[in-house]
Amino acid sequence: MLQRAWRLFSRGYRLQARWRIAEAAEVFDQALRLLDWSPDAPPRRGTATARLTARILISRALTLTYSGEAPAGMVLLDRVDRFVDEQDRGLLTHQRAIILQQNGRLLEALDCFDQAEPLLAANGPDWSYAGLFLNRANTLRDLGALGKGLENARRARELFAQLGRRLNQVKAQHVEALLLLDLGDVTKALAAFEEVRAEYREHAPELEVFVNSANADAMAYVGMYRQAIAHWAEVIAATRLSGDLRQAALGEFWRAATAFEDKRIEQAAEWAEQAMDSLYRQGNEPMAFLARLLILQGEFDTETEGSDFAGKVSRLCDALEQRGWYLRLNQARILASRARIRVGDLDGVEADLGVEQNGPGYEVLADGLARHLAKAELASAQGRDPMSELRAGLDLLDEYRVTFGSVEFQAGVSALGVQLSAQGVIRAVDNGDPAEMLWWAERSRAQSLRIPPVKSSSDPDAREALGRLRQARQELWDLQLEGESVTDALDRVRRLEAEIRDHDRATPGPGAQAERISPEAIHELASAHDTAVVNLFSVGGKLRAVLAGGDGLRHTELLPFTEAIELERRLGADLDALGRTYKLPSRLRLSVESSFRRNATALADGAWGAIADYVGDRQLVIVPHSRLAWVPWPMLPPLRGRPLTVSPSAEAWWRAMQRPHATGPAIIAAGPGLVRADAEIEAVADFYSGAQLVLAEKSDPEAVLRALDGASVAHLAAHGHHEPDNVLFSRLDFGLGPLNAYELLGLDQPPSHVVLSSCDLGRSTVEVGNETLGFTAALLHAGTSTVVSSLAKVPDDMAAEMMVEYHQRCVAGATPAEALAAVGEHRPWHPFVAFGA
């Protein structure tokens, strides 16, 4: 009987270690029944039965905690205390510490860990002694003592390695990576997470969910809130299934916190209520208090807070501090200060906001951004200039952004400063200075373009993975053509894309960025080139423009912003419909054309009339608001036939205009599946002496990529795919596989002028930080000055005909904008746009 109970205990322990909580609990209960366990008749201390029963109950207490029943777990430990063998007291004390930590009682937990350490050092078992350092590392992480936590995690990893316990060693590596993440070394942490994921998949697949949890944190740390929320949804579902209701409740909390950052206020409040209820039921008061603070944050952001709001927040902060809980505490106290500022209660607020955190890590950054915002609000309330505080906050963000090599992360980071930049633009409009408005509008767009590309795609491992991805996509394409099942092939493509994306995200940044360009310098360059730069932004519910290049810098108010957004949506729908109706009945096509004409005229009336006199006959550069990224500006009636460029920012346009042009031979390449692709590229190649010509069927994307490096001009006639949910894998199809946007960032000297004679690749995905990503954006980021691409599907015949005439005008001396305007003037439904400069 005793031997069988030991086997059951060992099995339950293994199940618990692999996070199969419900199964482990059932096995422990079987063992206890076998031993006739009864709390009213405990075994006699010192017997083998007593020692085994104690160990089983100690483990069972932890499964109760994971199942959301921590108080019941503590009751079990109290019962064990009556008969536990003194050699096992270290185990008991250690388990008590774990349950206290899991329930948010961090200082008590830390004290128990310290008590357990000498007991375990003297009596073991060795694996539990090693585990103490791992669990204490988690507690120190929750307390914000990240350096000490890292020391404990590394000590645990070392001890588990000595014991040959590989899975435990990987768990220690996982906690070490989490601490690196909190310390701000996101790229190093992400690389470690992927090593941990590979180990979990081999040794304990059930634990992979915790890598998803870590990745959710990382996505939130770089402003990629939508991706973080998706990760949290996976974590919540998987942990509920395993029986770990405690972790599921924590996932509910962090999903709510991320949704609030993403301004999904209503959904976030619902999730926060759900998390708060779960956490209170489990006895985890500190995390329940944090969930309540989330709800209060939502009320503040929507200006629906009630009376004594600051008092409510402060009392929750005091309760957290009394329990030794400091996670997000500083941000909560800053919220209380902002609430007091809002109602004019300013006494002592400046002193409260003067206590700054120092050191590395995301929490310190988040505190700093919130503090600068609050200080700016205080300055405004006191009648002082808030701009220096807003600038200081965005400068912090600039330093953070350059630590990332991933363009996705560089773009996402801008989301962390949206409130700061928005307040700056509002204040600038209030001040009435167009130069100041332009400066602040530029602080909230295309920040990633200021950072030199990190060529992570040139890494040998990345190149090898890209080669496998091309093969997988080719296999997928062949199966689709044959009408076969594509499920497995599609899964392989997705896995390879994830592998490459993870490699890119783990790449460190350059630590440098381009200097900012002054509004005066932008105005002077525009004037010198007889160009008007129209910078669109929104304040006070109105679409506005700062104009440069004409008679001084000027600010003008345009149409209501919601109206502009709705017209952009309609134009996008019309443009898509036009792309689908080339072979449909003429009556349907005429109906779509009529709708497009009405919407284009309405947007032109609202946006063009107020600026037409200023622009005059000048060439036009439009820097659109991110919500207007898909407007086909050349198709608006008053702009048809006018040389026009769309640029992600005025600074990006200025830099592109000043950039030396590549001088290598032109590359003219085609992909399969286009009716006139080879004829098109042969005609275009005739305009460029020494051009490299790549015909469709055997076109090699790697050869095309090599030829792009240093080319003066590139013309690529291939089917294009914009991937809104995976923008780095927006691509062009060539005969031997796709050329991905991600690969363009590895070019040493990208072509100065690129023409994408294909569908959709002028489209972009707008990240929450108002940055745009996509194939065209990748070329601009790599350093291409001008990209001509399409916002929608375009018939092969029209594209071929237009592009031949376009290049003819370019070699005759026209700028890309002039050439496109001339060839498009009598083709009113073409969707091509010149991007950049």
Residue pairs with C-beta under 8 A, 6 or more apart in sequence:
1 34
1 35
2 35
2 48
2 49
2 52
4 34
5 31
5 34
5 35
5 52
5 56
6 52
8 27
8 28
8 30
8 31
8 34
9 28
9 31
9 52
9 55
9 56
9 59
11 27
12 24
12 25
12 27
12 28
12 31
12 56
12 59
13 24
13 59
15 21
15 23
15 24
15 27
16 24
16 59
16 62
16 63
17 167
17 168
17 204
18 204
18 206
18 207
19 204
19 206
19 207
19 209
19 210
19 242
19 244
20 206
20 242
20 243
21 63
21 66
21 67
21 242
21 243
21 244
22 67
22 242
22 243
23 243
24 59
24 63
25 60
25 63
25 64
25 67
25 243
28 56
28 59
28 60
28 63
29 60
31 56
32 53
32 56
32 57
32 60
35 43
35 49
35 52
35 53
35 56
37 43
37 53
37 56
37 57
39 79
42 50
42 53
42 79
42 82
42 83
43 49
43 50
43 53
43 83
44 50
44 83
45 82
45 83
45 84
45 85
46 85
50 83
50 84
50 85
51 85
51 88
53 83
54 80
54 83
54 84
54 85
54 88
54 92
55 88
55 91
57 76
57 77
57 79
57 80
58 76
58 77
58 80
58 88
58 91
58 92
58 95
59 95
60 73
60 76
61 73
61 74
61 76
61 77
61 80
61 95
61 99
62 73
62 95
62 98
62 99
63 73
63 243
64 70
64 72
64 73
64 76
65 73
65 98
65 99
65 102
65 103
65 246
66 102
66 243
66 244
66 245
66 246
66 247
67 243
67 244
67 245
67 246
68 245
68 246
68 249
68 278
68 281
68 282
69 282
70 99
70 102
70 103
70 246
70 282
70 283
70 284
71 283
73 99
74 96
74 99
77 92
77 95
77 96
77 99
80 92
81 92
84 92
86 123
87 123
88 123
89 119
89 123
90 116
90 118
90 119
90 120
90 122
90 123
90 124
90 128
90 129
91 120
91 125
91 128
93 112
93 115
93 116
93 119
94 112
94 113
94 116
94 120
94 128
94 131
94 132
94 135
96 112
97 109
97 110
97 111
97 112
97 113
97 115
97 116
97 132
97 135
97 136
97 139
98 109
98 135
100 106
100 108
100 109
100 112
101 109
101 135
101 138
101 139
101 142
102 246
102 284
103 282
103 283
103 284
104 142
104 284
104 285
104 286
104 287
104 323
104 325
105 286
105 323
105 324
106 139
106 142
106 143
106 286
106 323
106 324
106 325
107 143
107 323
107 324
108 324
109 139
110 136
110 139
110 140
110 143
113 132
113 135
113 136
113 139
116 132
117 129
117 132
120 128
120 129
120 132
121 129
126 159
126 163
127 160
127 163
127 165
127 168
129 159
130 156
130 159
130 160
130 163
130 165
130 168
131 156
131 168
132 156
133 152
133 153
133 155
133 156
133 159
133 172
134 152
134 153
134 156
134 160
134 168
134 171
134 172
134 175
136 149
136 152
137 149
137 150
137 152
137 153
137 156
137 172
137 175
137 176
137 179
138 149
138 175
139 149
140 146
140 148
140 149
140 152
141 149
141 175
141 178
141 179
141 182
142 325
142 327
143 324
143 326
144 326
144 327
144 363
146 179
146 182
146 183
146 360
146 361
149 175
149 179
150 176
150 179
150 180
150 183
153 172
153 175
153 176
153 179
154 172
154 176
156 168
156 172
156 175
157 169
157 172
157 173
157 176
160 166
160 168
160 169
160 171
160 172
161 169
166 199
166 203
167 199
167 203
167 204
170 196
170 199
170 200
170 203
171 207
173 192
173 195
173 196
173 199
174 192
174 193
174 196
174 210
174 211
174 214
176 192
177 188
177 189
177 192
177 193
177 196
177 214
178 189
178 214
178 217
180 188
180 189
180 192
181 189
181 190
181 214
181 217
181 218
181 221
181 362
182 361
182 362
182 363
183 360
183 361
184 360
184 361
184 362
184 364
184 365
184 400
184 403
185 360
186 218
186 221
186 222
186 362
186 403
186 404
186 409
187 403
187 404
187 405
187 406
187 505
187 506
187 507
187 508
187 509
188 506
188 508
189 214
189 218
190 215
190 218
190 502
190 505
190 506
191 506
193 211
193 214
193 215
193 218
194 211
194 502
194 506
196 211
197 208
197 211
200 207
200 208
200 210
200 211
201 208
206 242
209 234
209 235
209 238
209 239
209 242
210 235
212 231
212 234
212 235
212 238
213 231
213 232
213 235
213 247
213 251
215 231
216 228
216 229
216 231
216 232
216 235
216 254
216 258
217 228
217 254
218 505
219 225
219 227
219 228
219 231
219 412
220 228
220 254
220 257
220 258
220 261
221 362
222 404
222 408
222 409
222 412
222 413
223 261
223 412
223 413
223 414
223 415
223 416
223 767
223 768
223 769
224 408
224 409
224 412
224 415
224 767
224 768
225 258
225 259
225 261
225 262
225 415
225 768
226 262
226 768
228 258
229 255
229 258
229 259
229 262
232 251
232 254
232 255
232 258
233 255
235 247
235 248
235 251
236 248
236 251
236 252
236 255
239 245
239 247
239 248
239 251
240 248
245 278
245 282
246 282
246 284
248 278
249 275
249 278
249 279
249 282
249 284
249 287
250 275
250 279
250 287
252 271
252 274
252 275
252 278
253 272
253 275
253 279
253 287
253 290
253 291
253 294
255 271
255 275
256 268
256 269
256 271
256 272
256 274
256 275
256 291
256 294
257 268
257 272
257 294
259 267
259 268
259 271
260 268
260 272
260 294
260 297
260 298
260 301
261 415
262 268
262 768
263 301
265 298
265 301
265 302
268 294
268 298
269 294
269 295
269 298
272 291
272 292
272 294
272 295
272 298
273 291
273 295
275 287
275 291
276 288
276 291
276 292
276 295
279 285
279 287
279 288
279 291
280 288
285 319
285 323
286 320
286 323
286 325
289 316
289 319
289 320
289 325
290 320
290 327
290 328
290 332
292 316
293 313
293 316
293 328
293 332
293 335
296 305
296 309
296 312
296 313
296 316
296 335
297 335
299 305
299 306
299 309
300 309
300 335
300 338
300 339
300 342
305 339
309 339
310 336
310 337
310 339
310 340
310 343
310 345
313 332
313 333
313 335
313 336
313 339
314 333
314 336
316 332
317 329
317 332
317 333
317 336
320 326
320 329
320 332
321 329
327 363
328 363
330 357
330 363
330 367
330 370
331 366
331 367
331 370
333 352
334 353
334 367
334 370
334 371
334 374
335 370
337 349
337 352
337 353
337 374
337 378
338 373
338 374
338 377
340 346
340 349
341 349
341 374
341 377
341 378
341 381
342 377
344 381
346 378
346 381
346 382
349 378
350 378
353 371
353 374
353 375
353 378
356 367
356 368
356 371
357 363
357 364
357 367
357 368
358 364
365 396
365 397
365 400
365 416
366 416
368 393
368 396
369 393
369 396
369 397
369 416
369 417
369 420
372 389
372 390
372 392
372 393
372 396
372 420
373 389
373 390
373 393
373 419
373 420
373 423
375 386
375 389
376 386
376 387
376 389
376 390
376 393
376 420
376 423
377 386
377 423
379 385
379 386
379 389
380 386
380 427
386 423
386 427
387 424
387 427
390 420
390 421
390 423
390 424
390 427
391 424
393 417
393 420
394 417
394 420
394 421
394 424
394 443
397 413
397 414
397 416
397 417
397 420
398 447
398 513
400 413
400 416
401 410
401 413
401 414
401 447
401 448
401 451
401 509
401 513
402 451
402 509
402 510
402 511
402 512
402 513
403 508
403 509
403 511
404 410
404 413
404 507
404 508
404 509
405 454
405 456
405 504
405 507
405 508
405 509
405 510
406 454
406 456
406 504
406 505
406 507
407 448
407 453
407 728
407 745
407 773
407 778
407 781
408 501
408 504
408 505
408 727
408 728
408 767
408 773
409 505
410 447
410 448
410 451
410 509
410 771
411 447
411 448
411 767
411 769
411 771
411 772
411 773
412 767
412 768
412 769
412 771
413 447
413 769
414 444
414 447
414 448
414 767
414 768
414 769
414 770
414 771
415 767
415 768
415 769
416 769
417 444
417 769
418 444
418 768
418 769
418 770
421 440
421 443
421 444
422 444
424 440
424 443
424 444
425 437
425 440
425 441
425 444
425 537
425 539
426 539
426 540
427 440
428 436
428 437
428 439
428 440
429 437
429 539
429 540
429 544
429 555
432 555
434 519
434 546
434 547
434 552
434 553
434 554
434 555
435 519
435 520
435 553
436 519
437 537
437 544
437 546
437 555
438 519
438 522
438 535
438 546
438 548
438 553
438 650
439 518
439 519
441 535
441 537
441 546
441 623
442 516
442 517
442 519
442 535
442 649
442 650
442 651
444 537
444 770
445 623
445 626
445 648
445 649
445 770
445 771
446 648
446 649
446 651
446 652
446 771
446 772
447 769
447 771
448 771
448 781
449 648
449 649
449 651
449 652
449 655
449 780
449 781
450 513
450 514
450 516
450 651
451 509
451 510
451 512
451 513
451 514
452 510
452 512
452 513
452 514
453 745
453 746
453 781
453 782
453 783
454 507
454 508
454 509
454 510
454 745
455 745
455 746
455 748
456 462
456 503
456 504
456 507
456 745
456 746
457 463
457 466
457 504
457 742
457 743
457 745
457 746
458 746
459 503
461 503
462 500
462 503
462 504
465 496
465 499
465 500
465 503
466 500
466 740
466 742
466 743
468 496
469 493
469 496
469 497
469 500
469 738
469 740
470 701
470 736
470 737
470 738
471 737
472 489
472 492
472 493
472 496
473 493
473 737
473 738
474 736
474 737
475 489
475 492
476 486
476 489
476 490
476 492
476 493
477 733
479 485
479 486
479 489
480 486
497 726
497 729
500 728
500 742
501 726
501 728
504 728
504 742
514 651
514 655
516 651
517 650
517 651
517 654
517 655
519 546
519 548
519 553
519 650
521 654
522 533
522 548
522 650
522 651
522 653
522 654
523 533
523 548
523 549
523 552
523 553
525 654
525 657
525 658
526 532
526 533
526 548
526 549
526 621
527 549
527 550
529 549
529 619
529 657
530 549
530 618
530 619
531 549
531 618
531 619
531 620
531 621
532 547
532 548
532 549
532 550
532 611
532 614
532 615
532 616
532 618
532 619
532 620
532 621
533 547
533 548
533 549
533 621
533 623
533 650
533 653
534 545
534 547
534 611
534 615
534 620
534 621
534 622
534 623
535 545
535 546
535 547
535 548
535 623
535 650
536 543
536 544
536 545
536 558
536 607
536 622
536 623
536 624
536 625
536 628
537 543
537 544
537 545
537 546
537 625
538 544
538 561
538 625
538 627
541 560
541 561
541 562
542 557
542 558
542 559
542 560
542 561
543 557
543 558
543 559
543 560
543 561
543 564
543 606
543 607
543 625
543 628
544 555
544 556
544 557
544 558
545 555
545 556
545 558
545 607
545 610
545 611
546 553
546 554
546 555
547 553
547 554
547 555
547 556
547 611
547 614
547 615
548 650
549 618
550 614
550 615
550 616
550 618
551 614
554 614
556 610
556 611
556 614
557 610
558 564
558 606
558 607
558 610
558 611
559 603
559 606
559 607
560 606
561 625
561 627
563 606
564 603
564 606
564 607
564 625
564 627
564 628
565 627
565 628
567 599
567 602
567 603
567 606
568 603
568 627
568 628
568 630
568 631
570 595
570 599
571 596
571 599
571 600
571 603
571 630
571 631
571 632
572 630
574 592
574 595
574 596
574 599
575 596
575 630
575 632
575 791
575 792
575 831
576 792
576 793
577 592
577 595
578 589
578 592
578 593
578 596
578 792
578 829
578 831
579 759
579 792
579 793
579 794
579 831
580 793
581 588
581 589
581 592
582 589
582 795
593 829
596 635
596 829
597 637
600 632
600 635
600 636
600 637
601 636
601 637
603 631
603 636
604 636
604 637
604 638
604 639
608 636
608 638
608 639
612 638
619 642
619 643
619 644
619 645
619 815
619 817
619 818
620 639
620 642
620 643
620 644
620 645
621 644
621 645
621 646
621 647
621 650
621 653
621 837
622 633
622 644
622 645
622 646
622 647
623 646
623 647
623 648
623 649
623 650
623 653
624 631
624 633
624 646
626 766
626 770
626 771
626 772
627 766
629 764
629 766
629 772
630 763
630 764
630 791
632 791
632 792
632 831
632 833
633 639
633 644
633 646
633 833
634 640
634 642
634 644
634 820
634 821
634 824
634 832
634 833
635 828
635 829
635 830
635 831
640 824
640 825
640 828
641 821
641 822
641 824
641 825
642 821
643 815
643 817
643 818
643 820
643 821
644 817
644 820
644 821
644 834
645 653
645 786
645 816
645 817
645 834
645 835
645 836
645 837
646 833
646 834
646 835
647 653
647 656
647 835
647 836
647 837
648 772
648 777
648 780
648 835
652 780
652 836
653 836
653 837
656 780
656 785
656 786
656 836
656 837
657 785
657 837
659 752
659 783
659 785
661 712
661 752
661 753
661 785
662 710
662 711
662 712
662 749
662 750
662 751
662 752
663 710
663 712
664 709
664 710
664 711
664 712
664 749
665 688
665 690
665 691
665 692
665 711
665 712
666 685
666 688
666 690
666 691
666 692
666 711
666 712
666 713
666 714
666 715
667 691
667 692
667 694
667 704
667 707
667 708
667 711
667 713
667 714
667 715
667 716
667 751
668 681
668 684
668 685
668 688
668 691
668 692
668 693
668 694
668 714
668 715
669 681
669 692
669 693
669 694
669 699
669 704
669 707
669 714
669 715
669 716
669 717
669 718
669 734
670 677
670 678
670 680
670 681
670 694
670 695
670 696
670 699
670 716
670 717
670 718
671 677
671 696
671 699
671 716
671 717
671 718
671 719
671 732
671 733
671 734
671 735
671 758
672 696
672 697
672 699
672 718
672 719
672 733
672 734
672 735
673 696
673 719
673 733
674 680
674 696
674 717
674 718
674 719
674 758
674 796
675 796
675 797
676 796
676 797
676 800
677 696
677 717
677 718
677 796
677 800
678 695
678 696
679 800
680 717
680 757
680 799
680 800
680 803
680 804
681 693
681 694
681 695
681 715
681 717
682 693
683 800
683 804
684 715
684 803
684 804
684 807
685 691
685 693
687 807
687 808
687 810
687 811
688 713
688 807
688 811
692 707
692 711
694 700
694 703
694 704
694 707
694 734
696 718
696 734
696 735
697 735
698 735
698 736
699 718
699 734
699 735
699 736
700 734
700 735
700 736
700 737
701 732
701 734
701 736
701 737
701 738
701 739
701 743
704 716
704 734
704 739
705 739
705 743
705 744
705 746
705 747
707 714
708 714
708 744
708 747
708 750
708 751
709 747
709 748
709 749
709 750
710 748
710 749
710 751
711 751
712 751
712 752
712 753
713 751
713 752
713 753
713 754
713 755
713 810
714 751
714 753
714 754
714 755
715 754
715 755
715 757
715 803
715 807
716 732
716 754
716 755
716 756
716 757
716 758
717 757
717 758
717 799
717 800
717 803
718 732
718 733
718 734
718 739
718 757
718 758
719 732
719 733
719 758
719 759
720 730
720 731
720 732
720 733
720 756
720 758
720 759
720 760
720 761
720 775
720 789
720 790
721 730
721 731
721 733
721 738
721 760
722 730
722 760
722 761
722 763
722 764
722 765
722 774
722 775
723 729
723 730
723 731
724 763
724 765
725 765
727 741
727 764
727 765
727 773
727 774
727 777
728 740
728 741
728 742
728 773
728 778
729 740
729 741
729 742
730 740
730 741
730 761
730 774
730 775
730 778
731 738
731 739
731 740
731 741
731 775
732 738
732 739
732 756
732 758
732 761
732 775
741 774
741 775
741 777
741 778
742 778
744 750
744 775
744 778
744 779
744 782
745 778
745 781
745 782
747 782
747 783
749 783
750 779
750 782
750 783
750 784
751 784
752 784
752 785
752 786
753 784
753 785
753 786
753 810
753 816
754 779
754 784
754 786
754 787
754 788
755 787
755 788
755 789
755 803
755 806
755 807
756 762
756 775
756 776
756 787
756 788
756 789
756 790
757 799
757 800
757 803
758 789
758 790
758 799
759 790
759 792
759 793
759 794
760 790
760 791
760 792
760 793
761 774
761 775
761 776
761 789
761 790
762 776
762 787
762 789
762 790
762 791
762 831
762 832
762 833
762 835
763 774
763 776
763 791
764 772
764 773
764 774
764 776
764 777
765 772
765 773
765 774
766 772
767 773
775 789
776 787
776 789
776 835
779 787
780 787
780 835
780 836
784 836
785 836
785 837
786 816
786 834
786 835
786 836
786 837
787 834
787 835
787 836
788 806
788 816
788 820
788 832
788 833
788 834
788 835
789 832
789 833
789 835
790 799
790 831
790 832
790 833
791 831
791 832
791 833
792 831
793 831
794 830
794 831
794 832
798 827
798 830
802 823
802 824
802 827
802 830
802 832
805 823
806 819
806 820
806 823
807 819
809 818
809 819
809 822
809 823
810 816
810 819
814 822
816 834
817 834
820 832
820 833
820 834
824 830
824 832
